[in-house]
Amino acid sequence: MGDDSQHVKRVPHLPWMRNPVDIDQFEERPLGFLPSLDSRLKEALQKMGIQSLFPVQVAVWQETIGPGAFERDICVNSPTGSGKTLAYALPIVQMLAHRKIRCLRALVVLPTRDLALQVKEVFSAIAPAVGLRVGLAVGQSSIADEISELIERPKLGSCSPFDPEDVYMELQTAVDILVATPGRLMDHINMTKGFSLEHLCYLVVDETDRLLREAYQSWLPNVIRLTQSTDQTGHGTSVHMIPGSLTTMRRCGVEKGFKGKVYPRLVKMILSATLTQDPSKISQLDLHHPLLLTSGAKRYKLPKSLESFKLVCRSKLKPLYLVALLQTLGAEKSIVFTSSVESTHRLSTLLKFFGELPFKISEYSRRQRQPVRSKKLKAFREGKTQVLIATDAMTRGMDVEGIRNVINYDMPAFVKTYIHRAGRTARAGQSGRCFTLLRQDEVKRFNKLLEKADNNSCIFDSLATDSVESLRPLYSSALEKLKEHEQSWTARKSRISFNPELKQLFKNVLTVKLCRIKDCIVRERALCLV
Ligand SMILES: Nc1ncnc2c1ncn2[C@@H]1O[C@H](COP(=O)(O)OP(=O)(O)OP(=O)(O)O)[C@@H](O)[C@H]1O
């Protein structure tokens, strides 16, 4: 490709994406400069240590509470750590602050449980100040516990006759705002009595590009369908429901129980640091006069406070370089990214065999069960471990205070991956560094990849030869130990697969466990429905 073609700016296919609102035109604004901000929310924000709103928050405020008045659906593409969560949470909570009747009005969908927990915390820090309740549907607790949190049961008088039909009709959502992952959301839509999207006013799809790849039970088409008014769907009054759900269809633009008052349009907000521009993907969201808010001239932007370095190393000695680098960084909180679950496990095992290192290492990937993962993340947040070895899948959007360094142990394959990995540091204007370990033959491809981002200067760095060479004996012995460890693991596995009795035993145990889990779920559901 010639030079000219390299400088041709890619024009988005969707016309409304060609003239975005530039977030960089906005300045951070002290809370006192937002006259319409509810004083109770102002106080809650101050308690969180927030004195001013970041540019993306001011820009979204303008388009929602400000003159924009929520007239258009909002699409935000702004760097990692720029404060997108509060950018949508604050206007939604402000709008719902004066609601009279409790029902589910805002739904926020996120791709992972840890991310949903993080976002719930933000809502929980401000929503109670104006009397709103926030719920979580992520499968962290049993479905029964979750249902009892989300659904309000009618208080039956001691002498009132019990009719289950009546009880079903009286069940109501006990929260105003729900933060959910697609899987649990669909469970509730399909099976939880009284769970309804009928009154939903705000739908937030955070980490949109990631969520649009998540087709779990067609969650998005289902949510969109259940929140469309019957006149929009063209189905007249015939109610198309997912089996099991009760009142999930918005009625002809008029909200039930609000005495004929016209029901407001469902507002959608989609956000990411790497928002997709693919028309076929965006069309799934059925956006209403969408407005794009974006930062900078290029499609992707890295945080201003991020410093990037590339380190060329011999591929066979990569772990050595990594340890030497981590040693020079001292005990600073760092996250190391590999390309797969297997290499995350292998690398963290190898590093543990290095013996005494001046930092504690932890593994974080889909290989672990959720409770284990959450525990590891908690320890990392609290600074009990300083180095987290992780896969890409688990860390998007993760906000851990004090991460000073991101290390790409394996080169990211896409610029989007680089953006999200690097974005775990240099958040909220703090400084941070991103190191990428490269083989000589990867340098050109890496430089090309970075061209797609703003703030793309990435300088060569090197490690003192001594610091690398002095680790060689430790490295050799760690490699030996890793080999032995892997051999004994393979032997154990093959003993099981070659021993038919053991294999059968495992099968039986597994079947019994599965049956128990199924029983539990059925019992829990029965409990919730009675
Ligand atoms: N107005 C503010 N003042 C001070 N800190 C803030 C403000 N808004 C957000 N923060 C902090 O900035 C950090 C990043 O915010 P947030 O997680 O919302 O970023 P993000 O843009 O969603 O990032 P990502 O794209 O990685 O998900 C958080 O720790 C948050 O508490």
The ligand as an SDF file (V2000), in Angstrom:
LIG
                    3D

 31 33  0  0  0  0  0  0  0  0999 V2000
  -15.6810   12.6320   37.9280 N   0  0  0  0  0  0  0  0  0  0  0  0
  -14.7820   11.7980   38.4230 C   0  0  0  0  0  0  0  0  0  0  0  0
  -13.8660   12.2440   39.3250 N   0  0  0  0  0  0  0  0  0  0  0  0
  -12.9340   11.4020   39.8460 C   0  0  0  0  0  0  0  0  0  0  0  0
  -12.8400   10.1000   39.5000 N   0  0  0  0  0  0  0  0  0  0  0  0
  -13.7180    9.6090   38.6130 C   0  0  0  0  0  0  0  0  0  0  0  0
  -14.7410   10.4290   38.0360 C   0  0  0  0  0  0  0  0  0  0  0  0
  -15.4590    9.6680   37.1970 N   0  0  0  0  0  0  0  0  0  0  0  0
  -14.9330    8.4350   37.2350 C   0  0  0  0  0  0  0  0  0  0  0  0
  -13.8930    8.3930   38.0730 N   0  0  0  0  0  0  0  0  0  0  0  0
  -13.0230    7.2340   38.3340 C   0  0  0  0  0  0  0  0  0  0  0  0
  -12.3610    6.9380   37.1150 O   0  0  0  0  0  0  0  0  0  0  0  0
  -12.1290    5.5480   37.0070 C   0  0  0  0  0  0  0  0  0  0  0  0
  -12.5170    5.0580   35.6190 C   0  0  0  0  0  0  0  0  0  0  0  0
  -13.9040    5.1470   35.4490 O   0  0  0  0  0  0  0  0  0  0  0  0
  -14.7190    4.0750   34.5820 P   0  0  0  0  0  0  0  0  0  0  0  0
  -14.4480    2.7040   35.0670 O   0  0  0  0  0  0  0  0  0  0  0  0
  -16.1030    4.5260   34.5100 O   0  0  0  0  0  0  0  0  0  0  0  0
  -13.9920    4.2620   33.1600 O   0  0  0  0  0  0  0  0  0  0  0  0
  -14.4390    3.7280   31.7320 P   0  0  0  0  0  0  0  0  0  0  0  0
  -14.3770    4.8730   30.8010 O   0  0  0  0  0  0  0  0  0  0  0  0
  -15.7230    3.0040   31.8420 O   0  0  0  0  0  0  0  0  0  0  0  0
  -13.2510    2.7070   31.4100 O   0  0  0  0  0  0  0  0  0  0  0  0
  -13.2720    1.3600   30.5230 P   0  0  0  0  0  0  0  0  0  0  0  0
  -13.4530    1.7630   29.0960 O   0  0  0  0  0  0  0  0  0  0  0  0
  -11.9500    0.7480   30.7760 O   0  0  0  0  0  0  0  0  0  0  0  0
  -14.4080    0.5440   31.0310 O   0  0  0  0  0  0  0  0  0  0  0  0
  -12.8870    4.8960   38.1460 C   0  0  0  0  0  0  0  0  0  0  0  0
  -11.9880    4.5230   39.1440 O   0  0  0  0  0  0  0  0  0  0  0  0
  -13.8040    5.9800   38.6510 C   0  0  0  0  0  0  0  0  0  0  0  0
  -14.0520    5.8770   40.0190 O   0  0  0  0  0  0  0  0  0  0  0  0
  1  2  1  0
  2  3  1  0
  2  7  2  0
  3  4  2  0
  4  5  1  0
  5  6  2  0
  6  7  1  0
  6 10  1  0
  7  8  1  0
  8  9  2  0
  9 10  1  0
 10 11  1  0
 11 12  1  0
 11 30  1  0
 12 13  1  0
 13 14  1  0
 13 28  1  0
 14 15  1  0
 15 16  1  0
 16 17  2  0
 16 18  1  0
 16 19  1  0
 19 20  1  0
 20 21  2  0
 20 22  1  0
 20 23  1  0
 23 24  1  0
 24 25  2  0
 24 26  1  0
 24 27  1  0
 28 29  1  0
 28 30  1  0
 30 31  1  0
M  END
$$$$
